[in-house]
């Protein structure tokens, strides 16, 4: 999604029971990685269930710019004819990654050890986000980055012509940083070691192994140690993308707070590094069950059934769980407003540097809707009373998860809730309006009359 154009306000009204089956889109994290790793193989990778949101489509366009042949066959089926590790061509245009921090950081890593130069940009939100956390470790391989003050986009990366393997300890829990380093390591000879003190989502490690890379993961007292042998010949794969737990969060949380609701969300990926929200909701007393648990494509999957849960209570979310649910804190704060008591969320400073400052965005919006919120540099606290007045127009700040969280709030608040711009939703959940409407939500474009 571009940061330009006319804002589209969206309003959510209190609705009757939500009921039915919510077929949420494919996992965004796995969709990005499928396209990038497919481009780094020799041969054709076939993907089904790809998320066709703006973020992932920007990554597909980027892979074409680097020389891969990326084809949309319709209904979420795509193929990627790759160019091999180190085989990226130099793009003849600026790579526009739109709103996607994941896309731009992973693509930077993938090209950083190829002897090419590429320039990256994005929308207003992405261009305000820090990139030094990625370009600093990429420099250890021999890549050079030149950008705006603070290491912000637009930014040019000159890939390493004689890359070196590295040993790198990730300074903050970030799957994006870890993944960028691992993708760069594919183009460097020898053994690269990445250490993360707190485990983050491990899709990159799982998928590298699936594509034939020689990778070892060991949990130690120092943290998780990942060892990758560089310059492999990756093997093309057939990938069935599981449905996105971060997208599932919205119909699940809406069902928990709207009286009488009963919603089934099938085929959701429950990778342990991604499922922290659902664990937290159950600890709060949510009527949330896993049905038909199974494994698909190396990832644990289940159908989630969520029913209205009027007796939820606030809890302290363990800070060590933050990495497994970092994108879900906005909608968790909505549920916390309808629970009773205090929900404490410590250890979440990463939320300050997402598509927006998500702590500030949610705190300001919730307060405007009559919810008591306190916040600090790396924590926030929501005081739930079981009911929310609503009635405010809040800023989405070009952030899809902020916009959707407040749409969920409006489904159960006493008066409608409006976001000033709903366009960002298409970056990750292009069918959000239709899907929620089919369940019984009352969403409309425009401010309330």
C-alpha positions as CSV (number, residue, x, y, z in Angstrom):
1,X,0.0,0.0,0.0
2,X,1.2,3.5,-0.8
3,X,1.4,6.1,1.8
4,X,-0.1,8.5,-0.8
5,X,-3.7,9.1,-1.9
6,X,-6.9,10.0,-0.1
7,X,-7.5,8.5,3.3
8,X,-10.5,6.1,3.6
9,X,-12.2,6.4,7.0
10,X,-13.8,3.2,8.3
11,X,-16.4,2.8,11.1
12,X,-17.3,-0.2,13.1
13,X,-20.6,-0.5,15.0
14,X,-21.8,-2.7,17.8
15,X,-23.1,-5.9,16.2
16,X,-25.1,-9.0,16.9
17,X,-23.4,-12.4,17.5
18,X,-20.5,-13.3,15.1
19,X,-21.0,-16.7,13.7
20,X,-19.6,-18.9,10.9
21,X,-16.2,-20.0,9.5
22,X,-13.4,-17.4,9.0
23,X,-11.1,-18.5,6.2
24,X,-8.2,-16.1,6.9
25,X,-5.4,-15.5,4.3
26,X,-2.1,-17.3,4.2
27,X,0.7,-16.6,6.7
28,X,2.5,-13.4,5.8
29,X,5.9,-14.4,7.2
30,X,5.9,-17.7,5.3
31,X,4.7,-16.1,2.1
32,X,7.6,-13.6,2.1
33,X,10.1,-16.3,2.8
34,X,8.6,-18.7,0.2
35,X,9.1,-16.1,-2.6
36,X,12.6,-15.1,-1.5
37,X,14.0,-18.6,-0.9
38,X,12.3,-19.7,-4.1
39,X,14.2,-17.0,-6.0
40,X,17.5,-18.3,-4.4
41,X,17.0,-21.8,-5.8
42,X,17.8,-23.2,-9.2
43,X,14.5,-24.6,-10.5
44,X,10.8,-24.0,-9.9
45,X,9.3,-23.6,-6.4
46,X,5.5,-23.9,-6.4
47,X,3.4,-22.1,-3.7
48,X,-0.2,-22.5,-2.7
49,X,-2.1,-20.4,-0.3
50,X,0.2,-17.4,-0.7
51,X,-1.1,-14.2,1.0
52,X,-1.9,-11.8,-1.8
53,X,-1.7,-8.7,0.4
54,X,0.2,-5.6,-0.7
55,X,3.2,-6.4,1.4
56,X,3.8,-9.8,-0.2
57,X,3.0,-8.6,-3.7
58,X,5.7,-6.0,-3.2
59,X,8.1,-8.8,-2.4
60,X,7.0,-10.7,-5.5
61,X,7.8,-7.6,-7.6
62,X,11.2,-7.3,-5.9
63,X,12.1,-10.9,-6.8
64,X,11.2,-10.2,-10.4
65,X,13.5,-7.1,-10.3
66,X,16.4,-9.3,-9.1
67,X,15.9,-11.7,-12.0
68,X,13.6,-14.5,-10.7
69,X,10.6,-15.5,-12.8
70,X,7.6,-15.1,-10.5
71,X,4.2,-16.1,-11.9
72,X,0.7,-15.7,-10.4
73,X,-1.5,-18.7,-11.4
74,X,-4.6,-17.5,-9.6
75,X,-6.3,-18.5,-6.3
76,X,-3.2,-18.1,-4.3
77,X,-1.1,-20.5,-6.5
78,X,2.3,-19.0,-7.6
79,X,5.5,-20.3,-9.0
80,X,9.1,-19.0,-8.7
81,X,11.8,-19.9,-11.1
82,X,14.9,-19.0,-9.1
83,X,18.4,-17.9,-10.1
84,X,20.4,-19.7,-7.3
85,X,22.3,-18.5,-4.3
86,X,24.4,-15.5,-5.4
87,X,22.6,-15.3,-8.7
88,X,20.6,-12.1,-8.2
89,X,20.8,-9.7,-11.1
90,X,21.2,-6.0,-10.4
91,X,17.8,-4.3,-10.5
92,X,17.3,-1.5,-13.0
93,X,14.9,0.4,-10.7
94,X,14.4,1.3,-7.1
95,X,12.9,-1.5,-5.0
96,X,9.6,-0.2,-3.5
97,X,8.7,-2.3,-0.5
98,X,5.6,-0.3,0.4
99,X,4.7,-0.8,4.0
100,X,6.6,-4.0,4.7
101,X,9.4,-4.0,7.2
102,X,9.7,-7.7,6.9
103,X,9.9,-7.6,3.1
104,X,12.6,-4.9,2.9
105,X,14.8,-6.3,5.7
106,X,14.7,-9.9,4.4
107,X,15.4,-8.8,0.8
108,X,18.3,-6.6,2.0
109,X,19.8,-9.7,3.6
110,X,19.2,-11.9,0.6
111,X,21.1,-9.5,-1.8
112,X,23.8,-8.3,0.7
113,X,26.3,-11.0,-0.3
114,X,25.7,-10.8,-4.1
115,X,28.0,-8.5,-6.1
116,X,25.2,-6.0,-7.0
117,X,23.8,-2.7,-5.8
118,X,20.2,-2.0,-5.1
119,X,18.2,1.0,-3.7
120,X,15.2,0.5,-1.4
121,X,12.3,2.7,-0.5
122,X,8.8,2.4,0.9
123,X,5.8,4.4,2.0
124,X,5.9,7.2,4.6
125,X,5.6,4.7,7.5
126,X,8.4,2.3,6.3
127,X,10.7,5.2,5.4
128,X,10.5,6.3,9.0
129,X,11.6,3.0,10.4
130,X,15.2,2.2,11.5
131,X,17.2,0.0,9.2
132,X,20.5,0.2,11.0
133,X,19.6,-2.9,13.0
134,X,19.9,-4.8,9.7
135,X,22.5,-2.9,7.8
136,X,25.0,-3.0,10.7
137,X,25.2,-6.9,10.8
138,X,25.2,-6.9,6.9
139,X,28.3,-4.7,7.0
140,X,30.1,-7.6,8.8
141,X,29.7,-9.6,5.6
142,X,31.2,-6.8,3.6
143,X,28.0,-5.0,2.4
144,X,27.9,-1.2,2.4
145,X,24.8,0.8,3.1
146,X,24.1,4.5,2.3
147,X,20.9,6.1,3.3
148,X,19.2,8.9,5.1
149,X,20.1,10.1,8.7
150,X,19.5,7.3,11.2
151,X,19.9,4.6,8.6
152,X,16.4,5.2,7.1
153,X,15.0,4.6,3.7
154,X,15.5,5.5,0.9
155,X,18.7,3.5,1.2
156,X,21.2,1.9,-1.2
157,X,23.0,-1.4,-0.4
158,X,26.2,-2.4,-2.2
159,X,26.5,-6.1,-1.9
160,X,29.7,-7.7,-0.7
161,X,31.9,-8.8,-3.6
162,X,34.0,-11.1,-1.4
163,X,31.7,-11.9,1.5
164,X,32.9,-13.2,4.8
165,X,31.1,-15.5,7.2
166,X,30.3,-14.0,10.5
167,X,29.4,-14.7,14.1
168,X,26.6,-12.4,15.3
169,X,24.6,-12.0,18.4
170,X,21.2,-10.4,17.7
171,X,21.0,-7.5,20.2
172,X,17.2,-7.3,20.4
173,X,14.6,-10.1,19.9
174,X,13.9,-9.7,16.1
175,X,13.1,-12.4,13.7
176,X,13.6,-9.9,10.9
177,X,17.2,-9.1,11.9
178,X,18.0,-12.8,12.5
179,X,16.5,-13.8,9.1
180,X,18.3,-11.0,7.2
181,X,21.6,-12.3,8.6
182,X,20.8,-15.9,7.8
183,X,19.8,-15.1,4.2
184,X,23.0,-13.1,3.8
185,X,24.9,-16.0,5.1
186,X,23.7,-18.2,2.2
187,X,26.0,-16.2,-0.1
188,X,29.1,-16.3,2.2
189,X,31.6,-19.2,2.2
190,X,32.1,-21.1,5.4
191,X,30.1,-21.2,8.6
192,X,28.0,-18.3,9.9
193,X,26.8,-18.4,13.5
194,X,23.8,-16.4,14.7
195,X,23.0,-16.3,18.5
196,X,19.7,-15.0,19.8
197,X,19.3,-14.6,23.5
198,X,15.5,-14.9,23.3
199,X,14.0,-17.2,20.7
200,X,11.9,-15.5,17.9
201,X,9.7,-16.9,15.2
202,X,11.7,-19.7,13.5
203,X,10.1,-19.9,10.0
204,X,13.4,-19.0,8.3
205,X,15.3,-21.8,10.1
206,X,12.6,-24.3,9.3
207,X,12.3,-23.3,5.7
208,X,16.1,-23.2,5.1
209,X,16.2,-26.8,6.2
210,X,13.3,-27.6,4.0
211,X,15.1,-26.0,1.0
212,X,18.2,-28.2,1.7
213,X,20.5,-25.8,3.5
214,X,22.8,-27.2,6.1
215,X,21.6,-25.6,9.3
216,X,21.8,-26.6,12.9
217,X,19.8,-25.0,15.8
218,X,20.9,-25.6,19.4
219,X,19.3,-24.2,22.6
220,X,21.9,-23.5,25.2
221,X,22.3,-21.5,28.4
222,X,23.6,-18.6,26.3
223,X,20.5,-18.7,24.0
224,X,19.6,-20.2,20.7
225,X,22.7,-20.8,18.5
226,X,22.0,-21.2,14.8
227,X,24.8,-22.5,12.6
228,X,24.5,-22.2,8.8
229,X,26.9,-23.5,6.1
230,X,27.2,-20.9,3.3
231,X,26.9,-21.3,-0.5
232,X,24.6,-24.2,-0.6
233,X,22.6,-25.3,-3.7
234,X,19.1,-24.8,-2.5
235,X,16.4,-27.2,-3.8
236,X,13.1,-25.9,-5.1
237,X,10.1,-26.9,-3.0
238,X,6.3,-27.3,-3.1
239,X,5.0,-25.1,-0.3
240,X,1.5,-25.0,1.1
241,X,1.3,-21.8,3.2
242,X,-0.6,-22.3,6.4
243,X,-3.1,-19.6,7.4
244,X,-1.8,-16.6,9.3
245,X,-2.1,-16.6,13.1
246,X,-1.7,-12.9,13.2
247,X,-4.7,-12.4,10.8
248,X,-6.6,-15.1,12.8
249,X,-6.2,-12.9,15.9
250,X,-8.8,-10.5,14.7
251,X,-11.9,-12.8,14.1
252,X,-10.8,-14.8,17.2
253,X,-10.6,-11.7,19.5
254,X,-13.8,-10.3,18.0
255,X,-15.7,-13.5,18.8
256,X,-14.4,-13.4,22.4
257,X,-15.9,-9.9,23.1
258,X,-19.1,-9.9,21.0
259,X,-22.0,-11.5,23.0
260,X,-23.3,-14.8,21.6
261,X,-20.5,-15.3,19.1
262,X,-19.2,-18.7,17.9
263,X,-16.5,-18.6,15.2
264,X,-14.4,-21.3,13.7
265,X,-11.0,-20.3,12.1
266,X,-9.6,-23.3,10.3
267,X,-6.1,-24.3,9.3
268,X,-4.2,-21.8,11.5
269,X,-0.4,-22.2,11.9
270,X,0.5,-22.8,15.5
271,X,4.2,-22.6,15.4
272,X,5.3,-22.2,19.1
273,X,7.2,-19.0,18.2
274,X,4.0,-17.5,16.9
275,X,1.2,-18.8,19.2
276,X,1.7,-16.6,22.3
277,X,-1.5,-14.7,21.8
278,X,-3.7,-17.8,22.0
279,X,-1.9,-19.0,25.1
280,X,-2.4,-15.6,26.7
281,X,-6.1,-15.5,25.8
282,X,-6.7,-18.9,27.3
283,X,-4.9,-17.8,30.5
284,X,-7.3,-14.8,30.7
285,X,-10.3,-17.3,30.6
286,X,-11.1,-17.2,26.9
287,X,-13.3,-20.0,25.5
288,X,-10.7,-20.8,22.8
289,X,-10.1,-24.4,21.7
290,X,-7.9,-26.2,19.2
291,X,-9.6,-28.7,17.0
292,X,-8.1,-31.2,14.4
293,X,-4.5,-30.6,15.4
294,X,-2.1,-31.7,12.7
295,X,1.1,-30.9,10.9
296,X,1.3,-29.4,7.4
297,X,4.5,-28.5,5.6
298,X,6.6,-28.9,8.7
299,X,4.4,-26.5,10.7
300,X,1.9,-27.4,13.5
301,X,-1.7,-26.5,12.4
302,X,-5.1,-26.6,14.0
303,X,-8.7,-25.2,13.6
304,X,-9.5,-22.6,16.3
305,X,-12.9,-22.2,17.8
306,X,-13.6,-19.0,19.7
307,X,-16.8,-18.3,21.6
308,X,-17.9,-15.3,23.5
309,X,-16.1,-15.2,26.9
310,X,-17.8,-12.7,29.3
311,X,-15.7,-13.7,32.3
312,X,-12.2,-13.0,31.1
313,X,-9.8,-11.4,33.6
314,X,-6.7,-9.3,33.2
315,X,-3.3,-11.0,33.7
316,X,0.4,-10.1,33.5
317,X,1.7,-11.3,30.2
318,X,5.2,-12.8,30.7
319,X,7.8,-10.6,29.0
320,X,9.6,-13.6,27.6
321,X,6.4,-14.3,25.6
322,X,6.6,-11.0,23.7
323,X,8.6,-12.3,20.7
324,X,5.9,-15.0,20.0
325,X,3.1,-12.4,19.9
326,X,4.6,-9.1,19.1
327,X,2.2,-8.3,16.3
328,X,-0.8,-9.3,18.4
329,X,-0.5,-6.8,21.3
330,X,-2.7,-4.2,19.7
331,X,-5.7,-6.5,19.4
332,X,-4.9,-8.1,22.8
333,X,-5.2,-4.7,24.3
334,X,-8.7,-4.5,22.9
335,X,-9.6,-7.8,24.6
336,X,-8.0,-6.5,27.8
337,X,-10.4,-3.5,27.7
338,X,-13.4,-5.9,27.8
339,X,-11.9,-8.2,30.5
340,X,-12.1,-7.3,34.1
341,X,-9.0,-6.1,35.9
342,X,-5.5,-5.1,34.9
343,X,-3.6,-6.6,32.0
344,X,0.1,-5.8,32.2
345,X,2.3,-6.1,29.1
346,X,6.0,-5.7,29.9
347,X,9.0,-6.2,27.7
348,X,7.4,-4.8,24.5
349,X,9.8,-2.0,23.4
350,X,9.8,-3.5,19.9
351,X,6.3,-2.2,19.5
352,X,7.7,1.4,19.5
353,X,9.4,0.8,16.1
354,X,6.8,-1.2,14.2
355,X,4.8,0.3,11.3
356,X,3.9,2.9,13.9
357,X,4.7,3.4,17.6
358,X,2.0,0.8,18.4
359,X,2.1,1.4,22.2
360,X,1.3,5.1,21.7
361,X,-1.2,4.5,18.9
362,X,-3.2,2.0,20.9
363,X,-2.9,4.0,24.2
364,X,-4.1,7.2,22.6
365,X,-7.0,5.5,20.8
366,X,-8.1,3.4,23.7
367,X,-8.1,6.5,26.0
368,X,-10.2,8.4,23.5
369,X,-12.7,5.5,23.6
370,X,-12.9,5.6,27.4
371,X,-10.4,3.0,28.5
372,X,-7.8,3.6,31.2
373,X,-4.2,3.0,29.8
374,X,-0.8,3.6,31.3
375,X,2.4,3.2,29.3
376,X,6.2,3.4,29.6
377,X,9.2,2.9,27.3
378,X,8.9,-0.9,27.1
379,X,5.5,-1.6,28.8
380,X,1.9,-0.7,28.9
381,X,-1.1,-1.5,31.1
382,X,-4.8,-1.7,30.3
383,X,-7.5,-1.5,32.9
384,X,-10.5,-3.5,31.9
385,X,-14.0,-2.9,33.1
386,X,-16.0,-5.3,31.0
387,X,-17.4,-2.5,28.8
388,X,-16.0,0.2,26.5
389,X,-17.9,3.5,25.7
390,X,-16.2,3.9,22.3
391,X,-17.4,6.9,20.2
392,X,-14.0,8.2,19.0
393,X,-12.2,8.7,15.7
394,X,-8.7,7.4,16.1
395,X,-5.6,7.5,13.9
396,X,-4.5,4.4,12.2
397,X,-1.0,5.9,11.5
398,X,-0.6,4.0,8.3
399,X,-0.6,0.8,10.4
400,X,-2.8,-2.1,9.4
401,X,-2.9,-3.8,12.8
402,X,-3.9,-0.5,14.5
403,X,-6.7,0.0,12.0
404,X,-8.0,-3.6,12.4
405,X,-7.7,-3.6,16.2
406,X,-10.0,-0.6,16.5
407,X,-12.5,-2.1,14.0
408,X,-12.7,-5.1,16.5
409,X,-13.2,-2.7,19.4
410,X,-16.1,-1.0,17.6
411,X,-17.9,-4.4,17.2
412,X,-18.5,-4.5,21.0
413,X,-18.3,-0.9,22.2
414,X,-21.4,1.0,23.2
415,X,-21.0,3.5,20.4
416,X,-19.3,3.3,17.0
417,X,-15.5,3.5,16.6
418,X,-13.9,5.1,13.5
419,X,-10.4,5.0,12.2
420,X,-9.2,7.9,10.0
421,X,-7.8,5.7,7.3
422,X,-8.5,2.0,6.7
423,X,-6.3,1.7,3.6
424,X,-3.4,0.1,5.4
425,X,-5.5,-3.1,6.1
426,X,-4.8,-4.3,2.5
427,X,-1.1,-4.7,3.3
428,X,-1.7,-7.9,5.3
429,X,-5.5,-8.8,5.3
430,X,-7.1,-7.6,2.0
431,X,-10.3,-9.6,2.6
432,X,-10.8,-8.3,6.2
433,X,-13.9,-6.2,5.5
434,X,-15.6,-9.0,3.5
435,X,-14.7,-11.8,6.0
436,X,-15.8,-9.9,9.1
437,X,-19.0,-8.8,7.4
438,X,-19.8,-12.3,6.5
439,X,-19.5,-13.2,10.2
440,X,-22.0,-10.5,11.1
441,X,-19.8,-7.4,11.8
442,X,-21.1,-4.0,10.8
443,X,-18.3,-2.2,9.1
444,X,-18.7,0.7,6.7
445,X,-16.5,3.1,4.9
446,X,-16.8,6.7,6.0
447,X,-17.3,8.4,9.3
448,X,-20.6,7.8,11.2
449,X,-23.5,10.1,10.2
